Amino acid sequence: MTSHINGGDEESLTEPLVNPSRRRFSLNNTNSQLALVGVNVCPIESLDYEIIENDFFKQDWRSRGKVQIYQYMFMKWALCFLIGLIVSLIGFFHNLGIENIAGKKFVITSNMMLYNRHLSAFLVFTACNLGLTLFASLFTALVSPEAAGSGIPEVKAYLNGVDAPDIFSPRTLIVKIIGSITAVSASLMIGKAGPMVHMASCVASLLGQGGSKKYGLTWKWLHYFKNDRDRRDLVTCGTAAGIAAAFRAPVGGVLFALEEMASWWRSALMWRAFFCTAVVAIMLRSFMDLCYSGKCGLFGTGGLIMFNVTKENVVYYLNDVPYVLLLGAIGGLLGALYNFILEKVLRLYNFINRKGIVCQIILACIVSLFTSCLLFGLPWFVACQPCSGDSPEACPTIGRSGNYKKFQCAPGHYNDLASLIFNTNDDAIRNLFRHSTDSEFHGTSMLIYFVTCFFLSIFSYAIVLPSGLFIPVIVTGASFGRYVGMLIGSKSSLNHGLFAVLGAASFLGGSMRMTVSLCVILLELTNNLLLLPLVMLVLLVSKTVADSFNANIYDIMMKLKGFPYLETHAEPYMRQLNVADVITEPLEYFRGIENVGNIVDSLKRSRHNGFPVLNEPEESASPVLFGLILRAHLIVLLKKKAFVLAPVSAGADVLEQFSSVDFAKGGSSSIDDIEDVEFTDEELKMFVDLRPFTNTSPYTVVETMSLAKALVLFREVGLRHMLVVPTTADRPPVVGMLTRHDFMPDHILSLHPSLVNKRKRLRFQLTPFAKFF
């Protein structure tokens, strides 16, 4: 009574998408986010975002009173508040740790340089950086390799419906927090914004686990969230809270979640995300007020990054617009080049990291040593600048803070390049964005700093420790923008600090390809709404230029990591194919009342996660489609031994044997295994009525529907399975099933090789305009 189709989606998630000769259902994924740091990988599953409307669900929903509904609504808002509160605490202590660890290192180094102990300063600076890097890389590689990198591609794939293993586990959260503090403090050209988004998503996912028997958290109210759908909403709020905590940009965080991260959005979710980021902003402001009294060590004078950077009124004229357009165009080119080089470096690092933990640690240490030597050596090659009598602060400054680092210069002089290098990235950006500092930095120093940041941020990313790209891209773009401002000089009325802001916007738009969210984040950072028209203009130009060459940085990473991400737009050749053209294997299905042995055999033989259920009514000569049942629900029925001796209906009383908790999904990546269930010979001969637990309203499409149209439905609704029905009555009631794998370009082109050349031609003709239609 069974035959096969791609009824499960695991085949697309367990093998590299770039391998056209893959075997189906192989369990060797060598191209996942885990493979990038050289660890053993596991199959990646899709998520069940669809509501399963079976008889049991309808009865359970009808049995809920107003009190339970209000409990559910209250818990949603309460969890959003907890996410905001916890994320703000993590963000505050995260920055507190970075500022004090890195600041202490810079103070010791500067004091040694003051007494001309140059070699000792270099050794201390290098040893501190190497020790911090070694700790972060060892901690990450041995405890949770999933915490390596930024985490944004993993979270973005999760919100698209891809569940990579252990990306939201408690140990991943702990490693992300501690590893990010030590890694950023090690003067590596990495950021904290990406890890902060991952941390916040971990917090949201863990709060949405629905309790835990292991830790005694079995409160009934928590059970409402034991499903992928509600957990997805909480993780979306977490991504917004992460950006709000990293930049103190609550509105920008909501827009970032909407524009870049979420594949599913609705107005109620926007309200909760906005509430969550508001909590983060208020709590961070409260924590910052505590630090102004000096109780936070070296932290407190700078803030959580560049807030209220420029206070002057921005005045610009029509003749400034061409220079802004030029800045955007160059930023787009540099962003595309940045993404291209980073992709090549990631492939190289992936090859090295696969050699084992020893190679991973050695690579991290080499990057640290090279970075330390470069950062300490470059200031020696620039000329010292004389201190100005009207400088707003002491010149030269000794210690961590301040723009005028003495370094090796004579009294009364400062090293402008050292002022940028011997600071945290946050302070460097603050120095670059400051107004009325046109004469503070020399053009040669700015060019050296731009080139250094450009390549160091590429080579520092993807070593086995938590690292982000947001801050390095801002630093690189700001130095590039300030250098362009120096070249333009008096031809423009914009000062160099404003050119730095616009340069950061252009480079962000060229590499990350976001517009609205980046615009608002930059405005919240600079606290100057007058920059809005210029920032909008430069983002639009840089994104348009960069889209002509390659994809945004996060899409490139997801492809390298093997995530089967569904894009918002269909490939042009998908409109030439019907859904029937991508169905490659026969279908496996069950009858409404099925033999236990047949079910067990099918579950053990295949890894499908969804099965059509066909019913054979007495008044019909042929079976009809009854619905779809999930693998996880079948295992629950088998575990509960809800069997009958003869193939007859079980009756309504069978629903009383189950509770909603039985069918609830536990933690992320937790999967029940049929091998864990034992059966006697008598039980294998019995029957089970699947109809009360079958989703009787699954999404179906006719086999003549275009693949592009089916992709839109599949992605927008957030499906895992889509049944394909015939167009004629003389065929079986269901002819196939579409899963995420069937929409992957590599799978489609392997079935239709003639489309490969046509795909290249269409892409050449339509890029970069295809995504706008």
C-alpha positions in Angstrom: 0.0 0.0 0.0 3.0 2.2 -0.1 5.2 3.9 -2.7 7.7 6.7 -2.5 8.2 10.4 -3.1 10.3 13.2 -1.6 7.9 13.2 1.2 10.6 14.3 3.6 12.8 17.2 3.2 15.9 15.8 4.8 17.7 15.0 1.6 18.2 18.7 0.8 19.5 19.4 4.3 22.0 16.6 4.7 24.2 17.1 1.7 25.9 20.0 0.1 23.7 21.8 -2.4 26.7 22.3 -4.8 27.1 18.5 -5.3 25.0 17.6 -8.4 25.7 13.8 -8.0 24.4 13.5 -4.5 22.5 10.4 -3.4 19.2 11.0 -1.7 18.9 10.6 2.1 22.6 10.6 2.6 23.5 11.7 6.1 26.8 13.3 5.4 26.4 17.1 5.3 29.9 18.5 4.5 28.7 22.0 3.7 26.7 23.1 6.8 27.4 25.8 9.2 29.1 23.2 11.4 31.3 22.0 8.6 32.7 25.5 8.3 34.5 25.0 11.6 35.4 21.4 11.0 33.2 19.4 13.3 31.0 16.3 12.7 27.7 17.4 11.3 24.1 16.2 11.8 21.1 16.3 9.5 19.3 19.6 9.4 15.5 19.5 9.5 12.8 21.9 8.4 10.4 23.4 10.8 6.6 22.9 11.1 5.2 26.4 11.0 1.8 25.3 9.6 -1.1 24.8 12.0 -2.1 21.1 12.0 -5.9 21.2 11.9 -6.9 17.7 12.8 -9.8 16.5 15.0 -7.6 16.5 18.1 -6.5 20.1 17.5 -10.1 21.3 17.0 -11.3 19.6 20.1 -8.4 20.9 22.2 -9.0 24.4 20.9 -12.8 24.3 21.6 -12.1 23.1 25.2 -10.1 26.2 26.0 -11.9 28.9 27.9 -11.4 32.6 28.0 -9.0 32.3 30.9 -6.7 30.1 29.0 -6.9 32.4 25.9 -6.0 35.3 28.1 -3.2 33.3 29.7 -1.8 32.6 26.2 -1.9 36.3 25.3 -0.4 37.4 28.6 2.4 34.9 28.3 3.3 36.2 24.8 3.8 39.7 26.1 5.4 38.5 29.3 8.0 36.5 27.3 8.7 39.6 25.1 9.3 41.6 28.2 11.7 38.9 29.6 13.5 38.8 26.2 14.0 42.6 26.3 15.1 42.5 30.0 17.6 39.6 29.6 19.0 40.8 26.3 19.6 44.3 27.8 21.4 42.7 30.7 23.5 40.7 28.4 24.2 43.7 26.2 25.2 45.8 29.1 27.6 43.3 30.7 28.9 42.3 27.3 30.0 45.9 26.6 31.2 46.3 30.2 33.5 43.3 29.8 34.9 44.4 26.5 35.5 48.0 27.5 37.3 47.0 30.7 39.3 44.1 29.4 40.4 45.9 26.2 40.7 49.2 28.0 43.1 47.8 30.6 45.2 46.3 27.9 45.4 49.7 26.1 46.2 51.5 29.3 49.1 49.2 30.1 50.4 49.4 26.6 50.2 53.2 26.5 51.9 53.6 29.8 54.8 51.4 28.6 55.0 53.5 25.4 55.1 56.7 27.5 58.4 55.4 29.1 59.8 54.3 25.7 59.5 50.6 26.6 58.5 49.9 23.1 59.5 46.2 23.0 57.8 45.5 26.3 54.6 47.2 25.1 54.6 45.2 21.9 55.1 41.9 23.8 52.4 42.7 26.3 50.0 43.9 23.5 50.7 40.7 21.4 50.5 38.3 24.4 47.2 39.8 25.6 45.7 39.5 22.2 47.0 36.0 21.7 45.8 34.8 25.1 42.3 36.2 24.6 42.1 34.7 21.1 43.4 31.3 22.3 40.9 31.2 25.1 38.0 32.2 22.8 38.9 29.7 20.1 39.5 26.8 22.5 36.3 27.5 24.4 34.3 27.7 21.1 35.9 24.7 19.4 35.6 22.4 22.5 32.3 23.4 23.9 30.1 24.7 21.1 31.4 25.1 17.5 27.9 26.3 16.6 28.8 29.6 18.3 31.5 30.4 15.8 30.9 33.2 13.4 28.2 35.9 13.6 25.1 33.7 13.9 23.0 35.9 11.7 22.9 33.4 8.8 21.8 30.6 11.1 19.0 32.8 12.6 17.9 34.0 9.2 17.7 30.4 7.9 15.8 29.4 11.1 13.2 32.1 10.5 12.9 30.9 6.9 12.1 27.3 8.2 15.5 25.6 8.5 16.4 24.2 11.8 20.2 23.6 12.1 21.2 21.5 15.2 22.1 23.2 18.5 22.2 26.8 17.2 20.0 27.9 20.1 21.2 25.5 22.8 22.2 26.9 26.3 25.9 26.0 25.8 25.8 27.9 22.5 24.5 31.0 24.3 27.1 30.7 27.0 30.0 30.3 24.5 28.6 33.1 22.4 28.6 35.5 25.4 32.0 34.7 26.9 33.7 34.0 23.5 32.5 37.3 22.0 33.7 39.3 25.0 37.2 37.8 24.8 37.4 37.8 21.0 36.4 41.4 20.6 38.8 42.4 23.4 41.6 40.7 21.6 41.8 43.6 19.0 40.6 41.4 16.2 38.8 43.2 13.5 35.5 41.7 14.4 32.2 43.0 15.8 29.7 42.3 18.5 26.4 43.1 16.7 26.1 39.7 14.8 26.8 37.7 18.0 24.4 39.9 19.9 21.6 39.0 17.5 22.5 35.3 17.9 22.6 35.7 21.7 19.2 37.4 21.8 17.7 34.7 19.5 19.1 32.0 21.8 17.4 33.7 24.8 14.1 34.0 22.9 14.3 30.4 21.8 15.1 29.1 25.2 12.3 31.1 26.8 10.0 29.7 24.1 10.9 26.0 24.8 7.7 25.6 26.7 9.3 24.5 30.0 11.6 21.7 30.9 11.0 18.5 32.9 14.8 18.3 33.4 14.8 21.5 35.4 11.3 21.2 36.9 9.9 24.0 34.7 6.5 22.3 33.9 4.2 25.2 34.5 1.1 24.6 32.4 1.1 28.1 30.9 4.5 27.4 29.3 3.0 24.5 27.3 1.3 26.9 25.0 4.6 27.6 23.3 5.7 24.1 22.5 5.5 24.6 18.8 7.6 26.0 16.0 5.1 28.8 15.1 5.2 30.6 18.4 8.9 30.0 18.9 9.5 31.6 15.5 7.7 34.8 16.6 9.8 34.9 19.8 13.0 34.5 17.9 12.0 37.3 15.5 11.5 39.5 18.5 14.9 38.4 19.7 16.7 39.4 16.5 15.2 42.9 16.9 16.2 43.1 20.5 19.8 42.0 19.6 20.3 45.0 17.2 18.7 47.3 19.8 21.1 46.1 22.4 24.1 46.4 20.1 23.4 49.9 18.9 20.8 51.3 21.2 18.6 51.5 18.1 15.1 50.2 19.0 13.3 51.2 15.8 16.3 50.1 13.7 16.1 46.7 15.4 12.5 46.2 14.5 13.2 47.2 10.9 16.2 45.0 10.7 14.1 42.0 11.8 11.5 42.9 9.2 13.8 43.7 6.3 16.7 41.2 6.7 15.7 38.4 9.0 12.0 37.5 8.9 10.4 35.5 6.2 7.0 35.8 7.9 5.6 39.0 9.3 2.3 40.4 10.6 1.1 43.5 12.5 0.8 41.7 15.8 4.4 40.5 15.6 5.5 44.1 14.9 3.9 45.3 18.0 5.6 42.7 20.2 9.0 43.3 18.5 8.6 47.0 19.1 7.7 46.5 22.7 10.7 44.2 23.1 13.1 46.7 21.7 11.6 49.5 23.8 12.3 47.5 26.9 15.9 47.0 25.7 16.3 50.8 25.1 14.9 51.8 28.5 16.9 49.2 30.4 20.1 50.1 28.7 19.6 53.7 29.4 19.0 52.9 33.1 22.2 50.8 33.3 24.2 53.5 31.6 23.0 56.1 34.1 24.6 53.8 36.8 27.9 53.9 35.1 28.2 57.7 34.8 29.2 57.8 38.4 32.3 55.8 37.6 31.3 52.5 39.2 31.8 50.6 36.0 35.6 50.9 35.7 36.6 52.0 32.2 33.1 51.7 30.9 30.5 54.5 30.9 32.1 57.5 29.2 31.6 56.2 25.7 28.3 54.4 25.8 27.2 51.3 23.9 28.6 52.7 20.7 28.3 56.0 18.8 25.4 57.8 20.4 24.9 61.5 20.0 28.0 61.6 17.8 27.3 64.8 15.9 25.4 67.7 17.4 25.8 70.3 14.7 23.2 71.2 12.1 23.9 69.5 8.8 23.9 72.0 6.0 24.3 70.8 2.4 23.6 72.1 -1.0 22.8 70.9 -4.5 26.4 70.8 -5.5 27.1 68.2 -2.7 24.7 65.7 -4.3 27.1 64.5 -7.0 29.8 63.8 -4.4 27.3 61.8 -2.3 26.3 59.8 -5.4 30.0 59.1 -6.2 30.5 58.0 -2.6 27.5 55.6 -2.9 28.7 54.2 -6.2 32.3 53.6 -4.9 30.8 52.1 -1.7 28.7 49.7 -3.8 31.8 48.6 -5.8 33.9 48.1 -2.6 31.0 46.2 -0.9 30.7 43.8 -3.8 34.5 43.3 -3.8 34.4 42.8 -0.1 31.8 40.0 -0.4 33.7 38.4 -3.3 37.0 38.2 -1.3 35.3 37.1 1.8 33.6 34.2 0.0 37.0 33.0 -1.2 38.5 33.3 2.2 35.6 31.4 3.8 36.2 28.5 1.4 39.9 28.5 2.2 39.2 28.6 6.0 36.6 25.8 5.6 39.3 23.6 4.0 41.7 24.4 6.9 39.1 23.9 9.6 38.2 20.5 8.4 41.6 19.2 9.3 40.6 19.2 13.0 40.6 21.3 16.2 44.4 21.7 16.2 44.3 23.4 12.7 41.4 25.6 13.8 43.3 26.8 16.9 46.5 27.3 14.9 44.6 29.4 12.3 43.1 31.6 15.0 46.5 32.1 16.6 48.1 33.0 13.3 45.4 35.6 12.6 45.9 37.0 16.1 49.7 37.3 15.8 49.5 38.8 12.3 46.8 41.3 13.5 48.9 42.4 16.6 52.1 42.9 14.6 50.2 44.9 11.9 48.3 47.1 14.4 51.4 47.8 16.5 53.7 48.3 13.5 51.7 50.5 11.2 51.7 53.6 13.4 55.5 53.7 13.1 55.2 54.4 9.4 53.1 57.6 9.7 54.4 61.0 10.7 53.5 62.5 14.1 51.1 65.4 14.1 51.7 68.5 16.3 49.0 69.1 19.0 46.7 72.0 18.3 46.3 74.7 21.0 42.5 74.7 20.7 41.9 70.9 20.9 38.9 70.0 23.0 40.9 67.5 25.1 44.4 67.0 26.4 47.0 66.4 23.7 48.5 64.0 23.7 46.3 61.8 25.8 47.6 58.9 27.8 45.5 55.9 28.4 42.7 54.3 26.6 40.3 57.1 25.8 40.9 60.2 23.7 41.8 61.0 20.1 45.4 62.1 20.6 47.5 59.0 21.2 51.2 59.8 21.9 52.5 56.4 20.9 56.2 56.9 19.8 55.9 60.6 19.2 57.8 63.4 20.9 56.1 65.6 23.6 53.5 67.9 22.1 52.8 65.5 19.2 50.4 62.7 18.7 50.0 59.7 16.3 46.6 59.9 14.5 46.8 56.3 13.2 47.5 55.0 16.7 44.5 57.1 18.0 42.3 54.8 15.8 44.1 51.5 16.3 44.7 51.6 20.1 41.0 51.9 20.8 38.1 49.6 20.7 36.2 49.6 17.4 33.4 51.5 19.1 35.7 54.3 20.1 37.4 54.3 16.7 34.0 54.8 15.0 33.2 57.5 17.5 36.4 59.3 16.6 35.8 59.0 12.9 32.2 60.3 13.1 33.1 63.3 15.3 32.5 66.7 13.7 35.0 69.6 13.7 38.0 67.2 13.4 38.9 67.8 9.7 42.5 68.6 10.6 42.9 65.9 13.2 43.6 63.0 10.8 46.1 62.9 7.9 45.1 61.5 4.5 47.9 58.9 4.5 46.9 57.6 7.9 43.2 57.3 6.9 44.1 55.4 3.7 46.3 53.0 5.6 43.6 52.5 8.2 40.9 51.9 5.6 43.0 49.2 3.7 44.0 47.6 7.0 40.4 47.4 8.2 39.2 46.1 4.9 41.4 43.1 4.8 41.8 42.4 8.5 38.0 42.2 8.8 37.9 39.6 6.0 40.7 37.4 7.4 39.5 37.7 11.0 36.0 36.5 10.3 35.1 32.8 10.3 38.0 31.6 12.6 36.6 29.4 15.3 35.2 32.1 17.7 32.2 34.3 17.8 32.6 37.2 15.4 30.5 39.7 13.6 30.8 41.9 10.5 28.5 44.8 11.3 31.0 46.9 13.3 34.1 46.1 11.1 32.0 47.2 8.0 31.1 50.4 9.7 34.7 51.1 10.7 35.9 50.4 7.2 33.2 52.4 5.6 33.7 55.3 7.9 37.5 55.5 7.2 36.8 55.2 3.5 34.2 58.0 3.7 36.5 60.3 5.6 39.3 59.7 3.2 37.0 60.6 0.3 36.1 63.7 2.2 39.7 64.6 2.4 40.2 64.2 -1.3 37.2 66.4 -2.1 38.3 69.0 0.4 36.7 72.4 0.1 34.7 71.4 -3.0 31.9 70.2 -0.7 30.3 71.8 2.3 30.1 68.6 4.2 32.7 68.0 6.9 34.8 64.9 7.2 32.8 63.5 10.0 29.6 63.6 7.9 31.6 62.0 5.0 32.5 59.2 7.5 28.8 58.6 8.3 27.9 58.5 4.6 30.9 56.3 3.8 29.7 53.8 6.5 26.3 53.9 5.0 27.6 53.2 1.5 29.8 50.3 2.5 27.0 48.8 4.6 24.6 49.1 1.7 27.2 47.6 -0.7 28.0 44.6 1.5 24.8 43.9 3.4 22.3 45.3 0.9 19.8 46.6 3.4 18.3 50.1 3.1 15.5 51.1 5.4 16.8 49.4 8.6 20.4 50.6 8.0 19.1 54.1 7.4 17.2 54.2 10.7 20.1 52.5 12.6 22.6 55.2 11.4 20.2 58.0 12.2 19.7 56.6 15.7 23.4 56.2 16.2 24.2 59.8 15.1 21.1 61.3 16.6 20.7 63.6 13.7 17.6 63.5 11.5 18.9 66.0 9.1 21.1 63.3 7.6 18.1 61.3 6.4 18.0 62.5 2.7 21.7 61.9 2.2 21.8 58.5 4.0 18.8 57.4 1.9 20.4 58.5 -1.3 23.8 56.8 -0.6 22.2 53.5 0.5 20.0 53.3 -2.6 23.0 54.0 -4.9 25.4 51.6 -3.2 22.8 48.7 -3.0 21.9 49.1 -6.7 25.5 49.1 -7.8 26.5 46.1 -5.6 23.5 44.1 -6.7 24.9 44.1 -10.2 27.8 41.9 -9.1 26.8 39.4 -6.3 24.5 38.7 -3.4 24.5 40.2 0.0 27.0 38.9 2.6 24.5 36.8 4.6 23.0 35.1 1.5 26.5 34.2 0.4 27.2 32.7 3.9 24.0 30.7 3.9 24.9 29.2 0.5 28.3 28.3 1.7 26.9 26.7 4.9 24.5 24.6 2.8 21.2 26.1 4.1 18.3 25.5 1.7 17.1 29.0 2.0 14.0 30.0 0.0 14.5 33.4 -1.6 11.7 35.9 -1.9 11.7 35.8 -5.7 11.7 32.9 -8.0 14.3 32.2 -10.6 13.1 33.2 -14.1 13.3 29.6 -15.4 10.9 28.4 -12.6 8.1 30.0 -14.6 8.8 27.5 -17.4 8.4 24.5 -15.2 5.3 22.9 -13.6 5.4 21.4 -10.1 5.1 17.9 -11.7 8.5 18.5 -13.4 10.4 18.4 -10.1 8.8 15.3 -8.6 11.4 12.6 -8.9 10.2 9.7 -6.8 6.9 7.8 -6.3 4.7 8.6 -3.3 4.4 6.9 0.0 1.1 7.1 1.8 -1.0 5.5 4.4 -4.7 4.4 4.6 -7.0 6.0 7.1 -6.9 2.9 9.2 -3.4 1.4 8.8 -1.6 -1.7 10.0 0.9 -0.9 12.7 3.6 -3.1 11.1 3.3 -1.1 7.8 3.7 2.2 9.6 6.7 1.0 11.6 8.3 -0.5 8.5 7.8 2.8 6.5 9.2 5.0 9.3 12.3 2.8 9.7 12.8 2.5 5.9 12.5 6.2 5.1 13.2 9.5 6.7 10.1 11.3 5.4 8.5 13.8 7.7 5.1 13.9 6.2 2.7 11.3 4.7 -0.5 11.7 2.8 -3.5 9.8 4.2 -6.0 8.2 1.8 -9.4 7.2 2.8 -11.6 4.5 1.1 -15.2 5.5 1.6 -17.9 2.9 0.8 -19.7 5.1 -1.7 -16.5 5.6 -3.8 -14.8 3.1 -5.9 -11.4 4.7 -5.6 -9.6 6.2 -2.6 -9.7 9.9 -1.9 -7.2 12.2 -0.2 -8.1 12.6 3.5 -5.2 14.7 4.6 -1.6 14.7 5.8 0.0 13.3 8.9 3.4 14.2 10.3 6.1 11.7 11.2 6.3 13.1 14.7 2.6 12.5 15.3 2.8 9.0 14.0 5.6 8.2 16.6 3.4 9.7 19.3 0.5 7.3 18.3 2.9 4.4 18.3 4.4 5.3 21.7 0.9 5.5 23.2 -0.1 2.2 21.7 -3.4 3.6 20.5 -4.1 0.4 18.6 -7.3 -1.6 17.8 -7.5 -5.3 17.0 -9.5 -4.9 13.7 -9.5 -2.2 10.9 -12.4 -0.3 12.4 -12.8 3.3 13.5 -11.4 4.0 16.9 -14.2 6.3 18.0 -14.2 9.7 19.7 -12.9 8.3 23.0 -9.5 7.8 21.4 -8.9 11.5 21.7 -9.2 11.3 25.5 -6.1 9.2 25.6 -4.0 12.2 24.6 -3.2 15.7 25.8 -1.9 18.7 23.8 1.5 18.2 25.5 1.8 14.8 23.9 1.9 16.3 20.4 3.8 19.4 21.4 7.3 19.9 20.1 10.0 20.2 22.7 13.3 22.1 22.2 14.8 23.0 19.0 16.2 20.1 17.0 14.7 17.6 19.4 13.4 14.6 17.3 11.7 11.4 18.4 13.1 8.3 16.9 11.1 5.3 15.8 14.0 3.1 16.9 13.3 4.0 20.5 9.8 2.4 20.4 9.5 -1.4 21.0 6.7 -3.6 19.7 5.6 -7.1 20.2 4.5 -9.4 17.3 0.9 -9.0 18.4 1.1 -5.2 18.3 2.6 -5.2 14.8 -0.5 -7.1 13.6 -2.9 -4.5 15.1 -4.3 -1.4 13.5 -4.4 2.3 14.3 -6.9 4.9 13.1 -4.9 7.8 11.7 -7.9 10.0 10.8 -8.5 11.9 14.1 -4.8 13.0 14.0 -4.5 13.8 10.3 -4.5 17.4 9.1 -7.6 17.4 6.9 -6.8 20.7 5.3 -3.3 20.5 4.0 -2.1 22.9 1.3 -2.5 21.4 -2.2 -1.6 22.5 -5.7 -2.5 21.0 -9.0 0.4 19.5 -11.0 0.1 22.1 -13.7 0.8 25.0 -11.4 4.1 26.8 -12.3 7.0 26.1 -9.9 7.4 29.9 -9.4 3.8 30.3 -8.2 4.1 27.3 -5.9 7.3 28.7 -4.4 5.5 32.0 -3.5 2.8 30.0 -1.7 5.3 27.7 0.0 7.5 30.4 1.3 4.9 33.0 2.3 2.8 30.5 4.3 5.9 28.9 5.8 5.1 25.3 4.7 7.1 22.1 5.1 5.0 19.9 2.9 2.8 20.7 -0.1 0.7 18.0 -1.7 0.4 17.8 -5.5 -3.0 16.7 -6.9 -3.7 15.5 -10.4 -5.8 17.4 -13.0 -7.8 14.3 -14.1 -10.1 12.1 -12.0 -8.7 8.8 -13.5 -5.4 9.1 -11.5 -4.5 8.6 -7.8 -5.8 11.4 -5.6 -2.3 12.7 -4.9 0.6 12.3 -7.3 3.4 13.8 -5.3 4.6 16.1 -2.5 6.8 19.3 -2.7 9.3 20.0 0.1 12.0 22.6 0.5 14.4 20.5 -1.4 12.3 20.6 -4.6 12.7 24.4 -4.9 16.5 24.4 -4.6 18.1 25.5 -7.9 20.7 22.7 -7.8 18.0 20.0 -7.5 15.9 21.5 -10.3 18.9 22.0 -12.7 20.1 18.5 -12.0 16.7 17.3 -13.3 16.7 19.7 -16.3 20.3 20.3 -17.4 19.1 22.2 -20.5 18.1 25.0 -18.2 21.6 25.7 -17.0 22.7 27.9 -19.9 19.3 29.5 -20.1 19.5 30.3 -16.5 22.8 32.1 -17.0 21.4 34.1 -19.9 18.3 35.2 -18.1 20.3 36.1 -15.0 22.6 38.3 -17.1 19.7 40.0 -18.8 17.6 40.6 -15.7 20.3 41.4 -13.0 20.0 43.6 -11.1 16.3 44.3 -11.9 14.8 40.9 -11.5 14.4 41.1 -7.8 12.3 44.3 -8.1 9.6 42.5 -10.1 
